[in-house]
Amino acid sequence: MNWIGLSTLIQREVGRFFSVYRQTVLPGLISSGLYITVFGFTLEQRISDIQGVPYTLFILPGLIMMNTLTNATSNTASSMLQMKLLQQLPDLLTAPLSGAEIALAYIIGGTVRGVVNGVLVLLLGVLLIGLPVMNVMGTIGFIFLVSWAFASMGLLLGQLAESWDQLAMMQNFFLTPLSFLGGIFYSINMLPEWAQKLSYINPIYYMINGIRYTILGISNSSISTSFWMAIFLTALFTTTAILLMQSGKKIKE
Amino acid sequence: MSIPAIEVSGLTKSYGDVQALRGVDITIQKGEFFGLLGPNGAGKTTLINILTGLVFRDNGTTNVFGKDTVKNYRFTRSKIGIAAQELSVDWFFPIEKLLFFQAGYYGLKPAEAKPKINDLLERLGLSEKRESRLRQLSGGMKRRFQLAKALVHDPEIIILDEPTAGVDVELRRDLWDYLRDMHSGGKTILLTTHYIEEAEMLCENVAIINKGKILKEGSPKNLTDELGKAGITVQLGKIENADESYLSEFTYTREENRYHFSVKNPDSAMPQIIQQLSKTDVQIQSIECNVSSLEDVFLNLTGKGINE
């Protein structure tokens, strides 16, 4: 194991997104702040409580989760594609690093970005509207798990994509719609039965309900289902991303 | 004999229907300055990309210091520093930081890498630019940075893929001096180039590659002696006597009063030619000596020039 190589690449990946924090950290905070402001001070008075929780509090866990998973995904996906397109990848592929080490470093970098963004939105909620956090360690642990899963998925996308267009398509046509349809802004009990059934095949639904449980103690799905779904996605995407990197497909000729 | 630094045997590689390498065999000894000379598309970059792990080989073996580059990739890659032809771009970090990252990938801690990085930045004239981003460097500086990146882990083998392509004459000479210094310090250097002059001036041994095959290998001198076509061109005044028997010992062609003698060694042949011509009453108006080069060798082997 090349530990120094691995930690160097992790430092590079973390340093990369912190060096452009205006693009990678602030936007999530600003958009979440806007959601809180708009919904908290305007719409909330017209929308009744959901499962006994005021509307702004209800949506905050979903916003945290959306920020977490979109940031974790885009960090690994965009970094990998950028390295491919800007001829930086040969520096890694000609170094004494294994495919697994390269993949792990990327995943850890993406996980850090997911956790940083998730925790910052959580803190914003605590500061702005006094968001009560029922289980702090459980919440941070769940943010970590989901960040890892989606950072792995992002790495997979980054390895497979050959252009920014393809990557944007994955984000805009799949990830964002699945996040919104995962129940950020509503409880699935408010949906017709057929739409509820559709939600059950959306993995992000379980992520949002998992964190809603660790923060507010309410959920449409059981916490164990959410937890095991997160474990399953983490194992699936991590294994696939590492195997693809080790195989060299799509990155070597 | 010691284990060769690089040993390639029966190497083949195809991209779809295109055969990039068709059974390449090369042996490069430790401390050797070896040139891979061929036109664009000959297979040079494919060969070094296989050695460094960027491209999968189809068949054959590629060993570095006796170890297979696939099975023992950690060992073989740690021995090689490569300056690729394509310049990479990084928007995020200053060049000094990029060198620290590069050293880290090869297992060097920052404290271990720092003296080497300082030395490289100094020697390659980049120390004042250490805080600059790559995009802020000139083309020549980027090329020097590429070299610094290849050398940061102090590799035993340095592979340079067209290091002077597109650089100005001054920088080219600076880089040549630097490569000579490294070679005299005991480094093994594999250089790919399509500049004849570069291969002739720097390399102890050269392999001429074309269309994925090694056509000939040897020292530049041996290759030009064996396959070169040095010549002496003599322009004569009015020739009254049509008898040319006094030139029978030479191989030559005649075009009106201009004779072109094909010789192996112009230095020793020129006095003999002048002596023979002086025995007659012809007047020598001018003599030109054309020294043989690898260009002639390449022309001889392939039927066309390297840059055609």
Interface residues (C-beta under 8 A of the other chain):
Chain A: N2 I4 G5 S7 T8 L9 Q11 R12 G15 R16 S19 V20 L86 Q87 Q88 P90 D91 L92 L93 T94 A95 P96 L97 S98 G248 K252 E253
Chain B: Y15 N49 T52 G53 L54 V55 F56 Y73 R74 F75 R77 S78 I80 I82 A84 E86 L87 S88 V89 D90 F92 F93 K97 F100 F101 Q102 G104 Y105 Y106 G107 L108 K109 K149
